[in-house]
């Protein structure tokens, strides 16, 4: 990020005193670029969750559960539209966002580059990934200095809580639905729990930039957000008798991971290699390379527009 200017420092002081930024007239260029990055991550995450969830929703056990999954997918697309609409107000072209970037340039978490292949994986995604979304966006909702985003997140927060409840309720059902269902649930947890731990990015002591905190675009650091997520997810798994590589410290109440973080991941097997610790540079290389479903998911949300354009041109 470019060096902070005197105008940046003045704006930082104002937003930490409670000032809400309402338009570009209130922003510095560094504030605007930090906000654009944040909104791209938010919008891309919501957008790419839709094809990921759709793939798994085809394994829904009943018509009613398919309807519930489809409603969640519709919500996620609506949430992406909110972020992209706010980006348009900042001069970012929606057509560029959706159709002109390369798939690897989308900014969603690596977890949404993996295939979700069955109902158990879908509901664990709701329970883990939507919990991550609530943790991140709930913090933004409470603390952001950007007024239009603060107001927009009222609707998003309510709907994400529905997604989370859907996931947790179904995780509980599958945990008591017999050995086969329980095995699928545990298999999903095995690879998706560490993916959720990674969701919040680099540890605070290794993070290169603190711009979003400096400008109060969010209120909590990566490690604080990760710990908040862990304190919700690990007790749930303990309650359901699901194994996760983490434990709750009885004295502090904080959750400790029982493996070296980060570790190597095998995307073909959907398996974490806990005996192979890696550096954060290696994690960044994996994130940049994207996962096995990156192109398919991005192209799936573009396909219908291109098909319609071809029909109109015929």
C-alpha positions, 0 to 999 in steps of 0.5 A, a space after each residue: 500500500 502507498 505511504 499514509 498521507 497527512 489526509 489519511 491520518 486525519 481521516 483515521 482520527 475522524 473515523 475512530 472518533 465515530 465519523 461515518 464516510 458516506 461518499 467519495 467526497 469524504 474519502 482519501 485515495 488510500 481509504 477508497 482502495 482499501 474499501 474496494 478490496 474489502 468489497 471485492 472479497 465480500 462480493 466474490 465470496 458470496 458469488 462463488 458460494 452459489 455454484 459451490 452450494 448448487 453442486 452439493 444441493 443436487 444431493 438434497 434428501 427431499 424436495 423440501 431440503 432442495 427448496 431450502 438450499 435453493 433459497 440459500 443460493 438465492 440469498 448469496 447471489 443477492 448478497 453479492 449484488 449488494 457488494 457489487 452495487 456499492 462498488 459501482 458507487 465507487 466507480 468500479 465497473 460491474 461488467 469488469 467485475 463479473 466478466 473481464 477478470 480471469 478466474 484466478 483474479 477473483 478474491 474469494 477464499 480458497 475454501 470455495 475453490 473446492 468441490 462440495 459433493 454431497 449434502 453433508 458437505 453442504 450443511 457443514 459449509 453452512 455451519 462452518 463457512 457461513 459462520 465465518 461469513 457472519 463472524 467477518 461481516 458481523 464485525 464489519 457491520 458493528 464497526 465499519 466507518 463506511 455508512 452505506 455498507 453498515 446499512 446494507 449489512 442489516 439484511 445480509 446479517 439476518 439472512 446469513 443467520 438463517 444459513 447458519 441455523 440451516 447448517 447447524 440443525 442439519 449437522 445435528 440431524 446427520 450426527 444421529 442418523 446412523 453410521 453412514 450419515 455420521 461418517 459422511 459428516 465426519 469426512 466433511 468436517 475433517 477437510 472443512 474445519 482446517 479450511 475454516 481456520 485458514 479463512 481468516 488469513 495470516 496471523 497478526 504477527 505476519 500480516 503485512 498491512 493493517 489498512 482496514 483496521 487503520 481506517 476502521 473498515 473492520 474492528 477485529 484483527 485476523 486472529 481475533 476473528 479466527 478465535 471468535 469462529 473457533 469458539 463457536 465451531 469447536 464447542 458445536 463439534 464437541 457437542 455432536 461428538 465430531 473430531 476436530 484438531 482443536 481443544 478448548 482451554 478450560 481456564 481461558 476459554 480460548 480454543 487452541 489448535 492441536 496441529 501446526 498451523 499452517 499445514 500442507 493440503 492435498 486438493 485431489 484427496 481433500 486431505 490435510 497433511 498434518 505432519 507437513 507444516 508449511 510456511 505462509 509463503 507456501 500458503 500464499 502460493 496455493 491461494 494464488 494458484 487457486 483450487 480445482 473448481 476455480 474456473 468451473 465455478 467462475 464460468 458457471 456464473 457467467 455462462 447464462 449471460 453468454 448463452 443469452 447473448 449468443 441467442 440474441 445474436 443468432 
